[in-house]
Amino acid sequence: MEIINKILGKNPLDEAMMERIKKKIQDILKVFGDYYQIQTKTVIIENKENEYKEKEERKKEIDKYKKNQEKYYKKRFGEDSEVPNIPNPPEKEAKLEVMTEYCNKMLELNFKPLFPRGKMEPLKDPELTIELNRYALRDIYFDPYAVYIIKSSKGDKAVERERRFKEFEKLHKALKKELTKECVLPPASSKIGARNLNPEFLENRVNTLNEYLQKISAIESVKKNEAFLRFIGFYESPDPLGDQIFEAAFRKTKSYFCCYGDFKWDVPSDAMSKLIIKEVWYTIKFDIEGKLPKVETARKTTMKIVHTSIAKIIDTLLPPVWDTAEKASKSLRETVFKVLEKVIETIIDTKNKLNEKLKESIIKLFEPLRVALATLFSTGVHKIIPLIVGPFSYVYKTYQEKAEKFILDSFKSGDKGILEKGVDIMNKIYEDIIKKFEEKVDEDLKIILDELCNGVNYSLLKNCFFPMRVIGKMFADFIRIINPKHWSKVASTMFEYKTKLCQCDGKGVENILNEMERNSYYEMDYESWRMDNGRYALKYDIYRFSSDLDSIADVCFDVGGKVIKKVFKGSCEKFIRKFSDYTWSFSVKSDDDKKWNEKVDEAMFLAYQDAKHKFNKECGIILKEGICDILGGIIVDKLIEEIIKGVEPVFKTLDNIIPEQVKDLINIEDMAKDDIEDILTSVFEGAVGDQEKAFTEELDKAIENCQL
């Protein structure tokens, strides 16, 4: 009997503990229910505002576009010439056929030629790509299990989903009639349901499940199957507005309970269950841990019992609350939509006035901290900047001395072998800089931060020093994101078309360029999708360093997105587009004696110079913006709490600004919290901007003088 008790364990949740759990769950549901009603109005109003602003912006863009076309026409045909009626350009989402027809019409009317050039082949539908390359452990304290992270993309849309193995089994059954014999799902780890969480086993399963997904996603009927689309996250929601309202309310609820981190979910009830379980565990954690058996088997069994008990309470309390909130929201939506049609302009005007009043109050309250920030920048920048910039300076100089020659030679010759030599050199530099950041920068930075911290009296600013101690690790992960191999994949695709262009002798250039652009952009999108893994690694590393760095991990994740979008995609797009433009321009020039091959070589070289300039410019911008974002992420949350206390008396005076007909649609306090964050971010940028000259001088000096 004693042996059986050791294996089975028992439920440590007594009656009093169960009541505490119920009370906590009810508190969470009450907060969520209140937010859900508030966010119903807020989200609908925001959507209507955005729709109104987009229409106004569209009008301005069309007016500006027509003036430019008119100016071009008169410059070409004389100031006294009568300008034909200029048709409105198609929407950005217009189909290729509509865009092509419009461009041809503009050419017929002798206006400035627009992209796309000449005749275009129809664009193919974007391919669905799926990748499963990592796993994660969930519910480590309760009942540990593995989830497999699936990333899917199609065109501009990209989603991520976490799936357990039993969900793969369920999908396999649903698709059984459509699958071929080659689509074999790997077997379960145990027939009796025991979980194998051995890292080697899980890594192997990641590979086998990825192979399985690749096979089933290649079947046309599977790509359209509802169960499959739900599984990978590409199923179109029947109520997108409802999802948007839920996400806003859920985000507010998480913030209220200071619950950070990502929650992956398919339906709202999944997200709420995960949030409740996490919060309940924090409530009872210390009381439960002392009652758990020391024997590992019994401990795991007991935790499963605890988890099951909490899940049963959630299953009882959540559905009626969710149903009530959803019905109330849908009823409220109809009322809000009717009122908004008449008062949207009044709401926008009122919000602008409220924002100005809030800004005045916040800047006054923020002034002491702004002075402290300026002092911190002026005293610390000359110590920290050389340390961070030094490795980048080393990379830039080494690239110019050792790798750039190979890169330029490969562009001229179109030889992928020469390109690979340059990339190999870059990879060695790349590994070296990662090592320097992870070791030398972190070590030296700790000494500097200790000195600076002793000289800062403002308590909120002291909070920013702890996260900065891992800045070397953070920058090393940022560098991992932009591995040179990603760039070489795009360049290799362009080389293939450069060869075709050289062979065409200037004929059929537009079709080759259009095909080159489509495939190069596809390669660029695919590589940027793969680079996204680096963002997750960065976020995970910061989470792992300390649970107090949740907010900074989220900020760094966002900055990583900017690196991918602006540095990688921005410079790649510049390279692709400029190569097309220069080549097209050379193909229509008749007053040039150069050979066609020489023109193509020159087009690629000029495009490279433009892309290099874009790369350098975006790196500089992100460095400055990144400092603002990271500083903001470190102390903004605490600062908002302080600022709101000081601003609360202002709310009563602001109430007089709101016209009677929109008072029910504007929640000043809720709106103020969002506006305060935006205003503080702007003020942070201003505080950094005040030191911009010193910052820039120190940056230039560091790049010029740093020797590693």
Secondary structure, DSSP 8 states (H G I E B T S, - for coil): -HHHHHHH------HHHHHHHHHHHHHHHHHHHHHHHHHHHHHHHHHHHHHHHHHHHHHHHHHHHHHHHHHHHHHHH-TTS----------TT--HHHHHHHHHHHHHTT----SS-SS--------EEEEEEEEEEE-TTTS-EEEEEEEEEETTEEEEEEE-HHHHHHHHHHHGGG--TT------S-TT------HHHHHHHHHHHHHHHHHHHTSHHHHT-HHHHHHHT----S-HHHHHHHHHHHHHHHHHTT--S----SSHHHHHHHHHHHHHHHHHHHHHHTTS-SSHHHHHHHHHHHHHHHHHHHHHHHHHHHHHHHHHHHHHHHHHHHHHHHHHHHHHHHHHHHHHHHHHHHHHHHHHHHHHHHHHHHHHHHHHHHHHHHHHHHHHHHIIIIIHHHHHHHHHH--HHHHHHHHHHHHHHHHHHHHHIIIIIHHHHHHHHHHHHHT---HHHHTTHHHHTTHHHHHHHHHHHT-HHHHHHHHHHHHHHHHHHHHHTTSSHHHHHHHHHHHHHHHHHHHHHHHHHHHHHHHHHHHHH-GGGHHHHHHHHHHHHHIIIIIIIHHHHHHHHHHHHHHHHHHH-SS--S-HHHHHHHHHHHHHHHHHHHHHHHHHHHHHHHHHHHHHHHHHHHHHHHHHHHHHHHHHHHGGGS-GGGGGG--HHHHHHHHHHHHHHHHHHHHHHHTHHHHHHHHHHHHHH---
